[in-house]
């Protein structure tokens, strides 16, 4: 079994942002030479998330609004117990649980096999079992 590990380092200037990683991950898969298998993308930080969805700014704004409604930022230790540790990022931990920590994508013919958008009712849905 052939394997490959590469670490992608992200630098951000805001508390929360969306970074489109598909081109970088696709390049790692291409360079690996792996033709068939699985690609695991794992956020290696406890308040970072990885997810698969459309890379569309309106959707990103919807995620921002939705996450802020579910777990609003508030640095007060009276609001979030985690902030009693001296940190102010309890909301980020909660948001990460909602958005997920990793994704696994099939690799087919040496490329990420993301398939069609599964929630677009005009497209036929498909399922890949490995």
N, C-alpha and C positions, 0 to 999 in steps of 0.2 A: 504494500500500500504506500503510495506516494503522499507526502505531506509537505506543507509549506506554512511558515509562520512569518508574518511581517507586522510590525507595529506602525500605525499611522498616528502621528502626533498632531493634535488640533490645538490651536491657540485662539482664544476668543477674548473679546474686549467687553462683553456684556455678561450679566448673570445667566442669561438664557438666550440661545440662538439656535437656528437650524442650519446645519451644514450638509450639503448634498455630497454624500460619500460614494455614490455608485461609480463614478468614473475611476476613482482611486482604487476601489475594491476590484473593479473589473480589470484594471491594470495588474494588480497583484495576482489575480487568477491567470491572466494571460502569461505573465512572466514565469509562473510556477510550472507551466507545461501540463498541468493536470487537465485531462480531457473530460472525465466523468467523475462525479463525486458530490461532495457537500462543501459549502463555504460557510464557516461560522464567523460572524462579525459580532464581537462582544465589546461593549463599552467598559473599559477598564478603570472607570472611576465611579464611585458609589452614587454620585448625583448626575451622571451622564446617562443618556438613553440612546438606543439604536432602534429604529423602526423602519418599516417599508410602507410607503404610501406615495401619492403623487407629489412631485416637487413643484408645487404651485403656491404662489405667495398668498392667495386668498385662503387656502387651506391652512397655511402656516399661521395666519392671523386668527383663524378659527380655533386652532389648537391653543394658541396663546391665550385667547379669551376663555376657552373652556377650562384649561389648566388653572388659570388664575381664579376662576369661579370655584373650582374644586378645592384648591389648596392655595389661598392667597398669600403672597409674601407678607410677612409680619415678623420683624426681628424681635419682638417682645417675648421674653421668657414666660410671660403670663398667658400667651396665646398658644405657644408650642413648647412642650416640656423639653424637647431636644435642645432648644435655644438656651436652656439653663446650663449647658455645658460650656457656654462662652461663644458658641457658634451662632450664626443667624440664618442658617440655611435649611431649617426643618422642612419648609415648603418644597425645596428642591428634592429632598429625599422622597417625599410623598409623590411628587410629580414623576419622578423616575419610576416608581412602582407602577404608575398608571401607563406610562409610555413603553416600558420594557427595557431590559438590559442587553438583549442580544437577539439576533435573527440568524436563521439558517436558510441558505439559498442553494438550490440545486445547481450543479455545474454540468452543462450538456455541451458536447462538442467544443470544450475549452472556454465556454462563455457562461456568465451568470444567466440562469434560466428564470427570469422574473415573470414570464408569461404575460397574458393580457390582464388588464385591470379587472379584478374579480368582482367588483361592485358595480360595474357598468352593465346595466340590464340589457343593453343592445349587443353585448358580446356574449358568446358562449362561454360558460364557466368550465374550467378544467381542473383536474386533480392529478397530481403526480405522486405516486407511491414509490418510495425507494427502499 
